[in-house]
Every structure is written in C-alpha cells, then in structure tokens.
Amino acid sequence: MRGRKPGENESVTDKECLDAFMQLSRVEGIIPALESAHAMAWAMRMAPTLGKDTHILVNLSGRGNKDADYVAKVLGI
C-alpha cells in the first residue's frame, strides 16, 4: 500500500464482492469469507490500473463455506 495514506478506506459493490467470491471459488478452489471477497474484489478492480511488475497481496481469512448458502440464495443458484 505504498503511497497510500494510513486509515484510507475503499469500498466495492455487492456485485463486485459476489463476483470475486465466485471467481476465487471457481479458479482457485478457495471459498472465501465475504469479508475476504470484498478485499479480493478491490484487488481485482485495481489490478488493471497497476504496472505489470506490481504485486498485490490479499490476506484471506475466515471460512466461506459459512457464507455459501447466502451467496447461492442471492445469486439464485
């Protein structure tokens, strides 16, 4: 987070969060907690704006299997 001010907050939409939840689940086989999916959604949004040599580190915490029923209901799957 070099160059960012301490305590700066960002947000993502519910759709971005659910898209990140599903993409991480499908591509990596990791079911993230919704809190982690929010962080992943922000990273996925920012990645195209960064240089090709830039690395992004996202810490995943929690267990998304507890959120899977809610996500399925919201997405209608």
PyMOL Python script that loads the backbone (N, CA, C, O; Angstrom):
from pymol import cmd

cmd.read_pdbstr("""\
ATOM      1  N   MET A   1       0.833  -1.182   0.000  1.00  0.00           N
ATOM      2  CA  MET A   1       0.000   0.000   0.000  1.00  0.00           C
ATOM      3  C   MET A   1       0.883   1.251   0.000  1.00  0.00           C
ATOM      4  O   MET A   1       0.516   2.308   0.515  1.00  0.00           O
ATOM      5  N   ARG A   2       2.029   1.085  -0.586  1.00  0.00           N
ATOM      6  CA  ARG A   2       2.950   2.207  -0.686  1.00  0.00           C
ATOM      7  C   ARG A   2       2.269   3.379  -1.378  1.00  0.00           C
ATOM      8  O   ARG A   2       1.599   3.210  -2.396  1.00  0.00           O
ATOM      9  N   GLY A   3       2.448   4.563  -0.816  1.00  0.00           N
ATOM     10  CA  GLY A   3       1.887   5.747  -1.424  1.00  0.00           C
ATOM     11  C   GLY A   3       0.465   6.067  -0.973  1.00  0.00           C
ATOM     12  O   GLY A   3      -0.082   7.112  -1.327  1.00  0.00           O
ATOM     13  N   ARG A   4      -0.134   5.166  -0.192  1.00  0.00           N
ATOM     14  CA  ARG A   4      -1.499   5.417   0.290  1.00  0.00           C
ATOM     15  C   ARG A   4      -1.423   5.948   1.708  1.00  0.00           C
ATOM     16  O   ARG A   4      -0.489   5.633   2.446  1.00  0.00           O
ATOM     17  N   LYS A   5      -2.388   6.741   2.083  1.00  0.00           N
ATOM     18  CA  LYS A   5      -2.440   7.301   3.429  1.00  0.00           C
ATOM     19  C   LYS A   5      -2.938   6.250   4.422  1.00  0.00           C
ATOM     20  O   LYS A   5      -3.828   5.466   4.092  1.00  0.00           O
ATOM     21  N   PRO A   6      -2.378   6.224   5.629  1.00  0.00           N
ATOM     22  CA  PRO A   6      -2.885   5.289   6.646  1.00  0.00           C
ATOM     23  C   PRO A   6      -4.350   5.575   6.960  1.00  0.00           C
ATOM     24  O   PRO A   6      -4.759   6.733   7.036  1.00  0.00           O
ATOM     25  N   GLY A   7      -5.122   4.538   7.137  1.00  0.00           N
ATOM     26  CA  GLY A   7      -6.520   4.703   7.515  1.00  0.00           C
ATOM     27  C   GLY A   7      -7.449   5.005   6.358  1.00  0.00           C
ATOM     28  O   GLY A   7      -8.629   5.284   6.569  1.00  0.00           O
ATOM     29  N   GLU A   8      -6.941   4.954   5.149  1.00  0.00           N
ATOM     30  CA  GLU A   8      -7.771   5.210   3.981  1.00  0.00           C
ATOM     31  C   GLU A   8      -8.651   3.987   3.711  1.00  0.00           C
ATOM     32  O   GLU A   8      -8.156   2.860   3.728  1.00  0.00           O
ATOM     33  N   ASN A   9      -9.924   4.191   3.467  1.00  0.00           N
ATOM     34  CA  ASN A   9     -10.858   3.099   3.221  1.00  0.00           C
ATOM     35  C   ASN A   9     -11.347   3.120   1.785  1.00  0.00           C
ATOM     36  O   ASN A   9     -11.489   4.178   1.171  1.00  0.00           O
ATOM     37  N   GLU A  10     -11.596   1.945   1.273  1.00  0.00           N
ATOM     38  CA  GLU A  10     -12.137   1.785  -0.077  1.00  0.00           C
ATOM     39  C   GLU A  10     -13.380   0.913   0.033  1.00  0.00           C
ATOM     40  O   GLU A  10     -13.585   0.238   1.042  1.00  0.00           O
ATOM     41  N   SER A  11     -14.200   0.929  -0.997  1.00  0.00           N
ATOM     42  CA  SER A  11     -15.402   0.092  -0.975  1.00  0.00           C
ATOM     43  C   SER A  11     -15.575  -0.565  -2.342  1.00  0.00           C
ATOM     44  O   SER A  11     -15.033  -0.113  -3.350  1.00  0.00           O
ATOM     45  N   VAL A  12     -16.345  -1.638  -2.336  1.00  0.00           N
ATOM     46  CA  VAL A  12     -16.724  -2.322  -3.570  1.00  0.00           C
ATOM     47  C   VAL A  12     -18.226  -2.540  -3.515  1.00  0.00           C
ATOM     48  O   VAL A  12     -18.830  -2.483  -2.444  1.00  0.00           O
ATOM     49  N   THR A  13     -18.820  -2.788  -4.658  1.00  0.00           N
ATOM     50  CA  THR A  13     -20.254  -3.044  -4.695  1.00  0.00           C
ATOM     51  C   THR A  13     -20.539  -4.487  -4.272  1.00  0.00           C
ATOM     52  O   THR A  13     -19.637  -5.323  -4.242  1.00  0.00           O
ATOM     53  N   ASP A  14     -21.784  -4.762  -3.952  1.00  0.00           N
ATOM     54  CA  ASP A  14     -22.173  -6.133  -3.623  1.00  0.00           C
ATOM     55  C   ASP A  14     -21.905  -7.058  -4.813  1.00  0.00           C
ATOM     56  O   ASP A  14     -21.466  -8.193  -4.633  1.00  0.00           O
ATOM     57  N   LYS A  15     -22.169  -6.573  -6.017  1.00  0.00           N
ATOM     58  CA  LYS A  15     -21.932  -7.384  -7.218  1.00  0.00           C
ATOM     59  C   LYS A  15     -20.455  -7.712  -7.366  1.00  0.00           C
ATOM     60  O   LYS A  15     -20.101  -8.854  -7.658  1.00  0.00           O
ATOM     61  N   GLU A  16     -19.585  -6.718  -7.169  1.00  0.00           N
ATOM     62  CA  GLU A  16     -18.146  -6.968  -7.260  1.00  0.00           C
ATOM     63  C   GLU A  16     -17.706  -8.002  -6.224  1.00  0.00           C
ATOM     64  O   GLU A  16     -16.885  -8.872  -6.516  1.00  0.00           O
ATOM     65  N   CYS A  17     -18.253  -7.904  -5.020  1.00  0.00           N
ATOM     66  CA  CYS A  17     -17.918  -8.849  -3.956  1.00  0.00           C
ATOM     67  C   CYS A  17     -18.339 -10.263  -4.330  1.00  0.00           C
ATOM     68  O   CYS A  17     -17.556 -11.203  -4.193  1.00  0.00           O
ATOM     69  N   LEU A  18     -19.567 -10.416  -4.800  1.00  0.00           N
ATOM     70  CA  LEU A  18     -20.065 -11.743  -5.167  1.00  0.00           C
ATOM     71  C   LEU A  18     -19.332 -12.297  -6.383  1.00  0.00           C
ATOM     72  O   LEU A  18     -19.090 -13.501  -6.462  1.00  0.00           O
ATOM     73  N   ASP A  19     -18.976 -11.433  -7.331  1.00  0.00           N
ATOM     74  CA  ASP A  19     -18.192 -11.877  -8.481  1.00  0.00           C
ATOM     75  C   ASP A  19     -16.824 -12.390  -8.030  1.00  0.00           C
ATOM     76  O   ASP A  19     -16.357 -13.420  -8.515  1.00  0.00           O
ATOM     77  N   ALA A  20     -16.191 -11.683  -7.114  1.00  0.00           N
ATOM     78  CA  ALA A  20     -14.891 -12.115  -6.596  1.00  0.00           C
ATOM     79  C   ALA A  20     -15.028 -13.426  -5.829  1.00  0.00           C
ATOM     80  O   ALA A  20     -14.180 -14.310  -5.951  1.00  0.00           O
ATOM     81  N   PHE A  21     -16.090 -13.553  -5.043  1.00  0.00           N
ATOM     82  CA  PHE A  21     -16.363 -14.791  -4.303  1.00  0.00           C
ATOM     83  C   PHE A  21     -16.438 -15.968  -5.271  1.00  0.00           C
ATOM     84  O   PHE A  21     -15.805 -17.001  -5.054  1.00  0.00           O
ATOM     85  N   MET A  22     -17.219 -15.805  -6.343  1.00  0.00           N
ATOM     86  CA  MET A  22     -17.403 -16.884  -7.304  1.00  0.00           C
ATOM     87  C   MET A  22     -16.131 -17.162  -8.104  1.00  0.00           C
ATOM     88  O   MET A  22     -15.799 -18.321  -8.352  1.00  0.00           O
ATOM     89  N   GLN A  23     -15.424 -16.121  -8.505  1.00  0.00           N
ATOM     90  CA  GLN A  23     -14.214 -16.322  -9.297  1.00  0.00           C
ATOM     91  C   GLN A  23     -13.137 -17.025  -8.481  1.00  0.00           C
ATOM     92  O   GLN A  23     -12.491 -17.947  -8.979  1.00  0.00           O
ATOM     93  N   LEU A  24     -12.937 -16.609  -7.251  1.00  0.00           N
ATOM     94  CA  LEU A  24     -11.938 -17.260  -6.407  1.00  0.00           C
ATOM     95  C   LEU A  24     -12.321 -18.714  -6.154  1.00  0.00           C
ATOM     96  O   LEU A  24     -11.459 -19.593  -6.123  1.00  0.00           O
ATOM     97  N   SER A  25     -13.600 -18.961  -5.976  1.00  0.00           N
ATOM     98  CA  SER A  25     -14.072 -20.330  -5.758  1.00  0.00           C
ATOM     99  C   SER A  25     -13.830 -21.199  -6.987  1.00  0.00           C
ATOM    100  O   SER A  25     -13.366 -22.334  -6.873  1.00  0.00           O
ATOM    101  N   ARG A  26     -14.144 -20.665  -8.153  1.00  0.00           N
ATOM    102  CA  ARG A  26     -14.013 -21.448  -9.388  1.00  0.00           C
ATOM    103  C   ARG A  26     -12.572 -21.625  -9.833  1.00  0.00           C
ATOM    104  O   ARG A  26     -12.164 -22.729 -10.195  1.00  0.00           O
ATOM    105  N   VAL A  27     -11.801 -20.552  -9.810  1.00  0.00           N
ATOM    106  CA  VAL A  27     -10.443 -20.589 -10.361  1.00  0.00           C
ATOM    107  C   VAL A  27      -9.448 -21.237  -9.399  1.00  0.00           C
ATOM    108  O   VAL A  27      -8.610 -22.038  -9.814  1.00  0.00           O
ATOM    109  N   GLU A  28      -9.541 -20.893  -8.122  1.00  0.00           N
ATOM    110  CA  GLU A  28      -8.553 -21.368  -7.160  1.00  0.00           C
ATOM    111  C   GLU A  28      -9.065 -22.496  -6.263  1.00  0.00           C
ATOM    112  O   GLU A  28      -8.279 -23.154  -5.582  1.00  0.00           O
ATOM    113  N   GLY A  29     -10.383 -22.718  -6.262  1.00  0.00           N
ATOM    114  CA  GLY A  29     -10.926 -23.742  -5.372  1.00  0.00           C
ATOM    115  C   GLY A  29     -10.964 -23.306  -3.922  1.00  0.00           C
ATOM    116  O   GLY A  29     -11.058 -24.132  -3.014  1.00  0.00           O
ATOM    117  N   ILE A  30     -10.891 -22.005  -3.712  1.00  0.00           N
ATOM    118  CA  ILE A  30     -10.936 -21.430  -2.363  1.00  0.00           C
ATOM    119  C   ILE A  30     -12.278 -20.729  -2.190  1.00  0.00           C
ATOM    120  O   ILE A  30     -12.626 -19.853  -2.981  1.00  0.00           O
ATOM    121  N   ILE A  31     -13.026 -21.104  -1.172  1.00  0.00           N
ATOM    122  CA  ILE A  31     -14.297 -20.437  -0.888  1.00  0.00           C
ATOM    123  C   ILE A  31     -14.001 -19.368   0.169  1.00  0.00           C
ATOM    124  O   ILE A  31     -13.855 -19.692   1.347  1.00  0.00           O
ATOM    125  N   PRO A  32     -13.912 -18.101  -0.241  1.00  0.00           N
ATOM    126  CA  PRO A  32     -13.529 -17.063   0.710  1.00  0.00           C
ATOM    127  C   PRO A  32     -14.708 -16.618   1.578  1.00  0.00           C
ATOM    128  O   PRO A  32     -15.863 -16.701   1.160  1.00  0.00           O
ATOM    129  N   ALA A  33     -14.407 -16.151   2.773  1.00  0.00           N
ATOM    130  CA  ALA A  33     -15.418 -15.464   3.574  1.00  0.00           C
ATOM    131  C   ALA A  33     -15.789 -14.187   2.818  1.00  0.00           C
ATOM    132  O   ALA A  33     -14.986 -13.666   2.045  1.00  0.00           O
ATOM    133  N   LEU A  34     -16.985 -13.694   3.038  1.00  0.00           N
ATOM    134  CA  LEU A  34     -17.409 -12.488   2.312  1.00  0.00           C
ATOM    135  C   LEU A  34     -16.501 -11.297   2.607  1.00  0.00           C
ATOM    136  O   LEU A  34     -16.279 -10.461   1.732  1.00  0.00           O
ATOM    137  N   GLU A  35     -15.977 -11.212   3.820  1.00  0.00           N
ATOM    138  CA  GLU A  35     -15.052 -10.120   4.149  1.00  0.00           C
ATOM    139  C   GLU A  35     -13.820 -10.193   3.250  1.00  0.00           C
ATOM    140  O   GLU A  35     -13.362  -9.172   2.736  1.00  0.00           O
ATOM    141  N   SER A  36     -13.289 -11.389   3.062  1.00  0.00           N
ATOM    142  CA  SER A  36     -12.128 -11.565   2.187  1.00  0.00           C
ATOM    143  C   SER A  36     -12.500 -11.324   0.732  1.00  0.00           C
ATOM    144  O   SER A  36     -11.691 -10.804  -0.037  1.00  0.00           O
ATOM    145  N   ALA A  37     -13.713 -11.697   0.346  1.00  0.00           N
ATOM    146  CA  ALA A  37     -14.162 -11.468  -1.026  1.00  0.00           C
ATOM    147  C   ALA A  37     -14.223  -9.973  -1.328  1.00  0.00           C
ATOM    148  O   ALA A  37     -13.962  -9.566  -2.461  1.00  0.00           O
ATOM    149  N   HIS A  38     -14.561  -9.149  -0.338  1.00  0.00           N
ATOM    150  CA  HIS A  38     -14.544  -7.702  -0.547  1.00  0.00           C
ATOM    151  C   HIS A  38     -13.122  -7.236  -0.871  1.00  0.00           C
ATOM    152  O   HIS A  38     -12.920  -6.446  -1.794  1.00  0.00           O
ATOM    153  N   ALA A  39     -12.150  -7.720  -0.120  1.00  0.00           N
ATOM    154  CA  ALA A  39     -10.753  -7.341  -0.364  1.00  0.00           C
ATOM    155  C   ALA A  39     -10.299  -7.825  -1.737  1.00  0.00           C
ATOM    156  O   ALA A  39      -9.619  -7.099  -2.463  1.00  0.00           O
ATOM    157  N   MET A  40     -10.674  -9.040  -2.085  1.00  0.00           N
ATOM    158  CA  MET A  40     -10.299  -9.592  -3.384  1.00  0.00           C
ATOM    159  C   MET A  40     -10.939  -8.784  -4.516  1.00  0.00           C
ATOM    160  O   MET A  40     -10.304  -8.550  -5.544  1.00  0.00           O
ATOM    161  N   ALA A  41     -12.178  -8.362  -4.336  1.00  0.00           N
ATOM    162  CA  ALA A  41     -12.862  -7.566  -5.353  1.00  0.00           C
ATOM    163  C   ALA A  41     -12.131  -6.246  -5.586  1.00  0.00           C
ATOM    164  O   ALA A  41     -11.988  -5.803  -6.726  1.00  0.00           O
ATOM    165  N   TRP A  42     -11.672  -5.623  -4.511  1.00  0.00           N
ATOM    166  CA  TRP A  42     -10.931  -4.370  -4.651  1.00  0.00           C
ATOM    167  C   TRP A  42      -9.634  -4.620  -5.403  1.00  0.00           C
ATOM    168  O   TRP A  42      -9.264  -3.842  -6.282  1.00  0.00           O
ATOM    169  N   ALA A  43      -8.937  -5.711  -5.060  1.00  0.00           N
ATOM    170  CA  ALA A  43      -7.674  -6.039  -5.733  1.00  0.00           C
ATOM    171  C   ALA A  43      -7.916  -6.322  -7.212  1.00  0.00           C
ATOM    172  O   ALA A  43      -7.126  -5.913  -8.062  1.00  0.00           O
ATOM    173  N   MET A  44      -9.002  -7.017  -7.518  1.00  0.00           N
ATOM    174  CA  MET A  44      -9.321  -7.328  -8.912  1.00  0.00           C
ATOM    175  C   MET A  44      -9.659  -6.056  -9.692  1.00  0.00           C
ATOM    176  O   MET A  44      -9.361  -5.958 -10.883  1.00  0.00           O
ATOM    177  N   ARG A  45     -10.271  -5.099  -9.029  1.00  0.00           N
ATOM    178  CA  ARG A  45     -10.586  -3.826  -9.684  1.00  0.00           C
ATOM    179  C   ARG A  45      -9.318  -3.013  -9.929  1.00  0.00           C
ATOM    180  O   ARG A  45      -9.173  -2.386 -10.979  1.00  0.00           O
ATOM    181  N   MET A  46      -8.411  -3.024  -8.974  1.00  0.00           N
ATOM    182  CA  MET A  46      -7.214  -2.199  -9.072  1.00  0.00           C
ATOM    183  C   MET A  46      -6.136  -2.799  -9.966  1.00  0.00           C
ATOM    184  O   MET A  46      -5.345  -2.056 -10.547  1.00  0.00           O
ATOM    185  N   ALA A  47      -6.082  -4.121 -10.092  1.00  0.00           N
ATOM    186  CA  ALA A  47      -5.004  -4.788 -10.816  1.00  0.00           C
ATOM    187  C   ALA A  47      -4.766  -4.232 -12.222  1.00  0.00           C
ATOM    188  O   ALA A  47      -3.614  -4.008 -12.595  1.00  0.00           O
ATOM    189  N   PRO A  48      -5.821  -4.003 -13.013  1.00  0.00           N
ATOM    190  CA  PRO A  48      -5.574  -3.497 -14.372  1.00  0.00           C
ATOM    191  C   PRO A  48      -4.961  -2.102 -14.418  1.00  0.00           C
ATOM    192  O   PRO A  48      -4.419  -1.702 -15.448  1.00  0.00           O
ATOM    193  N   THR A  49      -5.036  -1.362 -13.325  1.00  0.00           N
ATOM    194  CA  THR A  49      -4.512   0.006 -13.309  1.00  0.00           C
ATOM    195  C   THR A  49      -3.055   0.055 -12.860  1.00  0.00           C
ATOM    196  O   THR A  49      -2.434   1.117 -12.888  1.00  0.00           O
ATOM    197  N   LEU A  50      -2.506  -1.087 -12.446  1.00  0.00           N
ATOM    198  CA  LEU A  50      -1.150  -1.124 -11.914  1.00  0.00           C
ATOM    199  C   LEU A  50      -0.174  -1.633 -12.963  1.00  0.00           C
ATOM    200  O   LEU A  50      -0.560  -2.269 -13.943  1.00  0.00           O
ATOM    201  N   GLY A  51       1.083  -1.341 -12.736  1.00  0.00           N
ATOM    202  CA  GLY A  51       2.118  -1.802 -13.659  1.00  0.00           C
ATOM    203  C   GLY A  51       2.238  -3.319 -13.653  1.00  0.00           C
ATOM    204  O   GLY A  51       1.864  -3.981 -12.685  1.00  0.00           O
ATOM    205  N   LYS A  52       2.761  -3.857 -14.742  1.00  0.00           N
ATOM    206  CA  LYS A  52       2.882  -5.312 -14.889  1.00  0.00           C
ATOM    207  C   LYS A  52       3.826  -5.923 -13.858  1.00  0.00           C
ATOM    208  O   LYS A  52       3.707  -7.111 -13.556  1.00  0.00           O
ATOM    209  N   ASP A  53       4.748  -5.157 -13.317  1.00  0.00           N
ATOM    210  CA  ASP A  53       5.682  -5.671 -12.315  1.00  0.00           C
ATOM    211  C   ASP A  53       5.180  -5.475 -10.894  1.00  0.00           C
ATOM    212  O   ASP A  53       5.903  -5.769  -9.942  1.00  0.00           O
ATOM    213  N   THR A  54       3.956  -4.986 -10.732  1.00  0.00           N
ATOM    214  CA  THR A  54       3.388  -4.749  -9.415  1.00  0.00           C
ATOM    215  C   THR A  54       2.759  -6.032  -8.884  1.00  0.00           C
ATOM    216  O   THR A  54       2.066  -6.745  -9.610  1.00  0.00           O
ATOM    217  N   HIS A  55       3.006  -6.313  -7.624  1.00  0.00           N
ATOM    218  CA  HIS A  55       2.404  -7.470  -6.967  1.00  0.00           C
ATOM    219  C   HIS A  55       1.345  -6.987  -5.984  1.00  0.00           C
ATOM    220  O   HIS A  55       1.503  -5.947  -5.345  1.00  0.00           O
ATOM    221  N   ILE A  56       0.267  -7.753  -5.872  1.00  0.00           N
ATOM    222  CA  ILE A  56      -0.803  -7.450  -4.913  1.00  0.00           C
ATOM    223  C   ILE A  56      -0.885  -8.621  -3.946  1.00  0.00           C
ATOM    224  O   ILE A  56      -0.919  -9.778  -4.367  1.00  0.00           O
ATOM    225  N   LEU A  57      -0.917  -8.329  -2.676  1.00  0.00           N
ATOM    226  CA  LEU A  57      -1.056  -9.353  -1.650  1.00  0.00           C
ATOM    227  C   LEU A  57      -2.391  -9.145  -0.939  1.00  0.00           C
ATOM    228  O   LEU A  57      -2.646  -8.079  -0.379  1.00  0.00           O
ATOM    229  N   VAL A  58      -3.239 -10.172  -0.967  1.00  0.00           N
ATOM    230  CA  VAL A  58      -4.529 -10.109  -0.277  1.00  0.00           C
ATOM    231  C   VAL A  58      -4.541 -11.232   0.748  1.00  0.00           C
ATOM    232  O   VAL A  58      -4.340 -12.398   0.406  1.00  0.00           O
ATOM    233  N   ASN A  59      -4.776 -10.879   1.994  1.00  0.00           N
ATOM    234  CA  ASN A  59      -4.856 -11.863   3.070  1.00  0.00           C
ATOM    235  C   ASN A  59      -6.289 -12.395   3.151  1.00  0.00           C
ATOM    236  O   ASN A  59      -7.233 -11.626   3.330  1.00  0.00           O
ATOM    237  N   LEU A  60      -6.441 -13.703   3.019  1.00  0.00           N
ATOM    238  CA  LEU A  60      -7.758 -14.320   3.132  1.00  0.00           C
ATOM    239  C   LEU A  60      -7.918 -14.862   4.544  1.00  0.00           C
ATOM    240  O   LEU A  60      -7.024 -15.516   5.080  1.00  0.00           O
ATOM    241  N   SER A  61      -9.064 -14.582   5.132  1.00  0.00           N
ATOM    242  CA  SER A  61      -9.333 -15.081   6.478  1.00  0.00           C
ATOM    243  C   SER A  61     -10.776 -15.571   6.535  1.00  0.00           C
ATOM    244  O   SER A  61     -11.602 -15.204   5.700  1.00  0.00           O
ATOM    245  N   GLY A  62     -11.056 -16.379   7.501  1.00  0.00           N
ATOM    246  CA  GLY A  62     -12.415 -16.874   7.654  1.00  0.00           C
ATOM    247  C   GLY A  62     -12.695 -18.042   6.735  1.00  0.00           C
ATOM    248  O   GLY A  62     -11.849 -18.455   5.942  1.00  0.00           O
ATOM    249  N   ARG A  63     -13.898 -18.561   6.858  1.00  0.00           N
ATOM    250  CA  ARG A  63     -14.314 -19.712   6.057  1.00  0.00           C
ATOM    251  C   ARG A  63     -15.568 -19.349   5.274  1.00  0.00           C
ATOM    252  O   ARG A  63     -16.606 -19.037   5.857  1.00  0.00           O
ATOM    253  N   GLY A  64     -15.466 -19.391   3.962  1.00  0.00           N
ATOM    254  CA  GLY A  64     -16.576 -19.010   3.111  1.00  0.00           C
ATOM    255  C   GLY A  64     -17.690 -20.023   3.043  1.00  0.00           C
ATOM    256  O   GLY A  64     -18.795 -19.709   2.600  1.00  0.00           O
ATOM    257  N   ASN A  65     -17.408 -21.259   3.487  1.00  0.00           N
ATOM    258  CA  ASN A  65     -18.480 -22.251   3.450  1.00  0.00           C
ATOM    259  C   ASN A  65     -19.653 -21.821   4.327  1.00  0.00           C
ATOM    260  O   ASN A  65     -20.784 -22.253   4.105  1.00  0.00           O
ATOM    261  N   LYS A  66     -19.392 -20.979   5.314  1.00  0.00           N
ATOM    262  CA  LYS A  66     -20.478 -20.460   6.157  1.00  0.00           C
ATOM    263  C   LYS A  66     -21.338 -19.454   5.391  1.00  0.00           C
ATOM    264  O   LYS A  66     -22.492 -19.223   5.751  1.00  0.00           O
ATOM    265  N   ASP A  67     -20.781 -18.858   4.340  1.00  0.00           N
ATOM    266  CA  ASP A  67     -21.495 -17.855   3.543  1.00  0.00           C
ATOM    267  C   ASP A  67     -22.085 -18.437   2.261  1.00  0.00           C
ATOM    268  O   ASP A  67     -22.831 -17.751   1.562  1.00  0.00           O
ATOM    269  N   ALA A  68     -21.763 -19.689   1.944  1.00  0.00           N
ATOM    270  CA  ALA A  68     -22.148 -20.277   0.661  1.00  0.00           C
ATOM    271  C   ALA A  68     -23.664 -20.300   0.457  1.00  0.00           C
ATOM    272  O   ALA A  68     -24.134 -20.010  -0.643  1.00  0.00           O
ATOM    273  N   ASP A  69     -24.434 -20.636   1.482  1.00  0.00           N
ATOM    274  CA  ASP A  69     -25.889 -20.660   1.342  1.00  0.00           C
ATOM    275  C   ASP A  69     -26.442 -19.272   1.028  1.00  0.00           C
ATOM    276  O   ASP A  69     -27.327 -19.126   0.185  1.00  0.00           O
ATOM    277  N   TYR A  70     -25.918 -18.255   1.709  1.00  0.00           N
ATOM    278  CA  TYR A  70     -26.370 -16.888   1.471  1.00  0.00           C
ATOM    279  C   TYR A  70     -26.023 -16.464   0.035  1.00  0.00           C
ATOM    280  O   TYR A  70     -26.865 -15.899  -0.662  1.00  0.00           O
ATOM    281  N   VAL A  71     -24.801 -16.733  -0.401  1.00  0.00           N
ATOM    282  CA  VAL A  71     -24.375 -16.366  -1.751  1.00  0.00           C
ATOM    283  C   VAL A  71     -25.249 -17.080  -2.793  1.00  0.00           C
ATOM    284  O   VAL A  71     -25.687 -16.462  -3.763  1.00  0.00           O
ATOM    285  N   ALA A  72     -25.498 -18.361  -2.593  1.00  0.00           N
ATOM    286  CA  ALA A  72     -26.339 -19.126  -3.533  1.00  0.00           C
ATOM    287  C   ALA A  72     -27.737 -18.528  -3.607  1.00  0.00           C
ATOM    288  O   ALA A  72     -28.316 -18.438  -4.689  1.00  0.00           O
ATOM    289  N   LYS A  73     -28.277 -18.122  -2.477  1.00  0.00           N
ATOM    290  CA  LYS A  73     -29.622 -17.535  -2.450  1.00  0.00           C
ATOM    291  C   LYS A  73     -29.657 -16.207  -3.208  1.00  0.00           C
ATOM    292  O   LYS A  73     -30.563 -15.957  -4.002  1.00  0.00           O
ATOM    293  N   VAL A  74     -28.657 -15.361  -2.949  1.00  0.00           N
ATOM    294  CA  VAL A  74     -28.598 -14.052  -3.599  1.00  0.00           C
ATOM    295  C   VAL A  74     -28.401 -14.191  -5.117  1.00  0.00           C
ATOM    296  O   VAL A  74     -28.987 -13.439  -5.896  1.00  0.00           O
ATOM    297  N   LEU A  75     -27.576 -15.153  -5.521  1.00  0.00           N
ATOM    298  CA  LEU A  75     -27.300 -15.342  -6.943  1.00  0.00           C
ATOM    299  C   LEU A  75     -28.344 -16.225  -7.630  1.00  0.00           C
ATOM    300  O   LEU A  75     -28.343 -16.354  -8.855  1.00  0.00           O
ATOM    301  N   GLY A  76     -29.226 -16.825  -6.846  1.00  0.00           N
ATOM    302  CA  GLY A  76     -30.267 -17.672  -7.418  1.00  0.00           C
ATOM    303  C   GLY A  76     -29.715 -18.980  -7.987  1.00  0.00           C
ATOM    304  O   GLY A  76     -30.200 -19.486  -8.999  1.00  0.00           O
ATOM    305  N   ILE A  77     -28.710 -19.509  -7.328  1.00  0.00           N
ATOM    306  CA  ILE A  77     -28.132 -20.788  -7.800  1.00  0.00           C
ATOM    307  C   ILE A  77     -28.298 -21.884  -6.745  1.00  0.00           C
ATOM    308  O   ILE A  77     -27.876 -23.020  -6.963  1.00  0.00           O
TER     309      ILE A  77
END
""", "prot")
cmd.dss("prot")
cmd.show_as("cartoon", "prot")
cmd.util.cbc("prot")
cmd.orient("prot")
